[in-house]
Amino acid sequence: MARLIDADILLQNFDDMEPYEEYESEHDLWLDMRMEVIHAPTITPPPITGDTSDGCHTFNELYHHRAVLFSVVCNEQPDIAWKSKRHHDGTMYDGMFIVGINTPEGQATYHYYIDPYWELFRIKELEYAPEWDGHTPDEAIRRIGTLTQPNEWVSVEDALPEREKLVIVCVGGEVTVDTRLRSKTGIIGDWAIHQSRADSITHWMPLPEPPDSRPPEGEENA
């Protein structure tokens, strides 16, 4: 394959060149130089493999990092995560399995090699994976981002929690828990525990999820 870019550069700058004495015309010089470029050996780039690096990490390293990080996401929320060695239609890539998590905006899934990543995901195994909803890689990572709950106080002036749902509250500068009553009455106020100090509740936030107390997969009956 000719290095045409070099030929283009020569052509662009040819008007500024002076012919050598051994050439009878500029045209002969142009033909000779063009043939040299056309027949010059092509520089073949090295093949792209898992060991190809961007200067910081190889593809293999980034693949491994993605697997470990996604396993943390799935293992932290096992109720909405799953893995399967078969797609919904019974197919699967050789030596691989699919892992998914159901976000508020839909699925987020990845494929990994069974060895060594199957045991890394301590989540329920399905015989068949749910049918792919058409999400792209960009949509998958955006959906995963929706699983992070903001660890920020919400002002009662901006929003209030659902009724009868226990939340963390800030009462007069102190942190405790409380829940809004089923309905507000003018006699006891809007909060169950701090009825007399309801006006002192300035902020609230959701309770964190409890830790996963289930035994690792395969040890349930040990």
Backbone torsions as a table, in degrees:
resi	resn	phi	psi	omega
1	MET	NA	129.8	-177.1
2	ALA	-74.6	148.0	175.4
3	ARG	-85.8	77.6	-172.8
4	LEU	-62.9	-27.7	-179.6
5	ILE	-63.3	-34.8	177.4
6	ASP	-67.6	-39.9	178.0
7	ALA	-63.2	-40.1	178.7
8	ASP	-61.6	-41.2	-180.0
9	ILE	-63.5	-41.3	178.2
10	LEU	-62.7	-42.1	-179.1
11	LEU	-65.4	-38.7	-178.7
12	GLN	-66.1	-30.8	-176.1
13	ASN	-104.2	5.9	-174.3
14	PHE	-64.0	-35.7	-177.4
15	ASP	-61.2	-24.3	-178.3
16	ASP	-91.4	-1.9	-176.8
17	MET	-91.5	149.7	175.9
18	GLU	-107.6	133.1	-177.6
19	PRO	-65.9	144.0	174.5
20	TYR	-72.2	157.9	-175.8
21	GLU	-62.5	-30.7	-175.4
22	GLU	-73.8	-10.9	177.8
23	TYR	-98.4	136.7	-178.5
24	GLU	-74.6	-24.4	-178.3
25	SER	-152.3	163.8	175.4
26	GLU	-62.7	-31.1	-179.2
27	HIS	-64.8	-41.9	178.2
28	ASP	-63.6	-40.1	177.5
29	LEU	-62.3	-44.4	-179.9
30	TRP	-61.1	-43.6	179.9
31	LEU	-63.3	-42.9	-178.4
32	ASP	-64.1	-45.3	-178.8
33	MET	-68.2	-36.3	179.8
34	ARG	-65.7	-39.3	179.0
35	MET	-66.4	-36.7	178.1
36	GLU	-62.5	-40.6	-179.7
37	VAL	-68.6	-43.7	-177.1
38	ILE	-62.7	-37.9	-175.3
39	HIS	-95.4	5.9	177.3
40	ALA	-69.8	146.7	-179.8
41	PRO	-63.3	139.3	179.0
42	THR	-79.7	137.5	176.2
43	ILE	-84.5	112.3	-178.3
44	THR	-92.4	119.9	178.9
45	PRO	-67.7	152.8	178.3
46	PRO	-65.2	151.9	179.9
47	PRO	-65.9	148.3	178.4
48	ILE	-85.8	121.2	-179.8
49	THR	-131.2	-177.1	176.9
50	GLY	-63.6	-20.1	179.6
51	ASP	-91.1	-0.1	176.1
52	THR	-66.2	133.2	-174.7
53	SER	-114.6	150.2	172.7
54	ASP	-91.9	9.1	-177.5
55	GLY	105.2	-17.7	179.1
56	CYS	-123.7	-44.6	-177.3
57	HIS	-137.1	150.2	172.7
58	THR	-86.7	165.5	176.8
59	PHE	-60.6	-38.6	179.3
60	ASN	-61.9	-40.6	178.9
61	GLU	-64.5	-45.2	-179.3
62	LEU	-65.4	-38.1	177.3
63	TYR	-62.0	-44.5	179.7
64	HIS	-64.9	-42.9	179.0
65	HIS	-60.8	-42.8	179.7
66	ARG	-62.0	-41.5	-179.8
67	ALA	-63.2	-46.0	-179.3
68	VAL	-64.6	-46.0	-178.2
69	LEU	-64.3	-41.0	179.8
70	PHE	-69.7	-30.9	177.3
71	SER	-65.0	-34.9	177.1
72	VAL	-64.5	-43.4	178.5
73	VAL	-60.4	-47.1	-177.0
74	CYS	-70.1	-42.7	-178.7
75	ASN	-67.3	-25.5	177.7
76	GLU	-76.3	-21.3	-178.5
77	GLN	-134.0	64.3	-174.1
78	PRO	-65.5	-21.2	-178.8
79	ASP	-67.4	-22.5	-177.3
80	ILE	-118.2	9.2	-179.1
81	ALA	-113.0	157.0	-178.1
82	TRP	-158.2	163.6	174.6
83	LYS	-142.5	153.9	-178.6
84	SER	-156.0	147.5	176.1
85	LYS	-91.8	6.1	178.5
86	ARG	-139.4	141.6	169.3
87	HIS	-70.1	175.1	-177.1
88	HIS	-62.1	-24.9	-178.9
89	ASP	-96.8	8.3	177.6
90	GLY	90.9	-4.9	180.0
91	THR	-87.7	165.6	172.7
92	MET	-169.0	151.0	176.7
93	TYR	-72.1	147.6	-175.8
94	ASP	-56.6	126.1	174.3
95	GLY	71.7	15.2	-175.2
96	MET	-123.9	168.8	173.1
97	PHE	-142.7	170.4	-178.8
98	ILE	-117.4	139.8	178.0
99	VAL	-122.0	138.9	179.8
100	GLY	-143.2	158.9	173.9
101	ILE	-138.2	138.5	-176.5
102	ASN	-93.8	106.6	-178.9
103	THR	-92.1	169.4	176.8
104	PRO	-58.9	-20.1	-177.9
105	GLU	-107.6	5.5	179.0
106	GLY	126.1	-171.5	-176.6
107	GLN	-69.2	155.6	164.7
108	ALA	-138.9	119.0	-172.9
109	THR	-132.9	154.7	173.8
110	TYR	-143.2	156.2	172.3
111	HIS	-105.0	140.9	177.0
112	TYR	-139.1	160.4	175.0
113	TYR	-73.9	137.8	179.4
114	ILE	-57.6	-44.5	176.1
115	ASP	-104.0	111.0	20.6
116	PRO	-115.1	19.1	-165.1
117	TYR	-98.7	-11.0	-175.8
118	TRP	-57.5	-50.6	-176.2
119	GLU	-71.9	-14.6	180.0
120	LEU	-67.1	-28.9	-178.6
121	PHE	-96.1	102.5	-177.8
122	ARG	-90.5	66.2	-176.0
123	ILE	-134.4	171.9	-175.7
124	LYS	-67.5	144.3	177.4
125	GLU	-99.7	132.0	176.1
126	LEU	-105.6	146.0	177.1
127	GLU	-64.9	-40.6	176.8
128	TYR	-131.6	137.4	178.0
129	ALA	-71.6	153.0	173.8
130	PRO	-59.6	154.0	179.9
131	GLU	-64.0	135.4	179.9
132	TRP	-60.0	131.2	-177.4
133	ASP	-92.0	8.8	175.6
134	GLY	90.7	8.1	-176.6
135	HIS	-68.0	146.5	178.1
136	THR	-93.6	168.5	175.5
137	PRO	-56.9	-40.1	178.2
138	ASP	-63.3	-40.2	179.0
139	GLU	-68.7	-36.4	-179.2
140	ALA	-61.6	-48.0	-177.3
141	ILE	-70.5	-31.8	176.4
142	ARG	-67.8	-40.2	179.1
143	ARG	-65.5	-39.6	177.9
144	ILE	-60.5	-35.6	178.4
145	GLY	-63.5	-22.7	-179.8
146	THR	-76.2	-10.2	-179.1
147	LEU	-79.3	-15.1	-178.5
148	THR	-80.8	119.4	178.0
149	GLN	-84.5	129.4	179.9
150	PRO	-64.8	127.4	178.9
151	ASN	-88.6	64.0	-176.3
152	GLU	-131.9	146.4	175.0
153	TRP	-71.9	141.8	176.4
154	VAL	-108.3	126.6	178.6
155	SER	-71.0	138.2	178.1
156	VAL	-65.7	-16.7	176.8
157	GLU	-77.7	-21.8	-179.9
158	ASP	-93.4	-39.2	-178.5
159	ALA	-164.8	157.3	178.4
160	LEU	-122.1	149.9	178.8
161	PRO	-71.3	168.3	176.1
162	GLU	-63.7	149.8	178.8
163	ARG	-69.4	146.2	179.3
164	GLU	63.7	22.7	177.1
165	LYS	-116.2	121.2	-177.2
166	LEU	-68.3	131.7	179.6
167	VAL	-138.2	166.0	172.7
168	ILE	-84.5	134.3	-178.7
169	VAL	-129.3	155.4	173.8
170	CYS	-109.2	114.3	-176.3
171	VAL	-117.6	111.3	179.0
172	GLY	56.4	34.1	179.7
173	GLY	88.1	-3.1	179.1
174	GLU	-106.4	147.0	-178.6
175	VAL	-101.5	128.2	178.8
176	THR	-153.4	-163.9	178.7
177	VAL	-123.8	155.5	178.2
178	ASP	-164.7	174.3	177.6
179	THR	-145.2	144.5	177.1
180	ARG	-76.2	144.0	-179.4
181	LEU	-69.8	164.8	179.4
182	ARG	-56.6	-39.9	177.1
183	SER	-149.1	149.4	-177.2
184	LYS	-83.4	137.7	172.5
185	THR	-123.9	151.2	-179.3
186	GLY	-71.2	-12.4	-176.1
187	ILE	-85.6	-48.2	-173.8
188	ILE	-109.3	-2.3	178.1
189	GLY	86.4	-170.8	-170.6
190	ASP	-98.9	-13.2	-175.2
191	TRP	-112.9	145.2	-173.3
192	ALA	-74.5	-49.2	-173.8
193	ILE	-84.3	-48.1	-175.9
194	HIS	-99.6	57.4	-177.4
195	GLN	-61.0	-46.7	-176.2
196	SER	-76.1	-14.2	-178.3
197	ARG	-116.9	23.4	-176.6
198	ALA	-56.8	-35.8	-179.7
199	ASP	-69.5	-14.5	-179.6
200	SER	-88.7	-9.4	177.0
201	ILE	-77.6	114.6	-175.3
202	THR	-105.4	-30.2	-175.9
203	HIS	-144.1	162.2	177.0
204	TRP	-151.5	162.5	173.2
205	MET	-152.3	155.4	-179.9
206	PRO	-65.0	153.6	173.4
207	LEU	-70.7	144.3	176.1
208	PRO	-69.8	159.2	177.3
209	GLU	-69.4	144.2	177.7
210	PRO	-68.4	157.0	178.4
211	PRO	-68.4	154.2	178.6
212	ASP	-76.4	112.3	-177.9
213	SER	-98.9	5.3	-179.8
214	ARG	-72.2	145.7	177.1
215	PRO	-68.7	154.1	177.7
216	PRO	-54.7	153.6	-178.7
217	GLU	-58.0	134.0	179.9
218	GLY	95.0	-11.0	-178.6
219	GLU	-108.6	6.9	-177.0
220	GLU	-60.8	-37.9	-176.2
221	ASN	-105.3	11.8	-177.9
222	ALA	-71.1	NA	NA
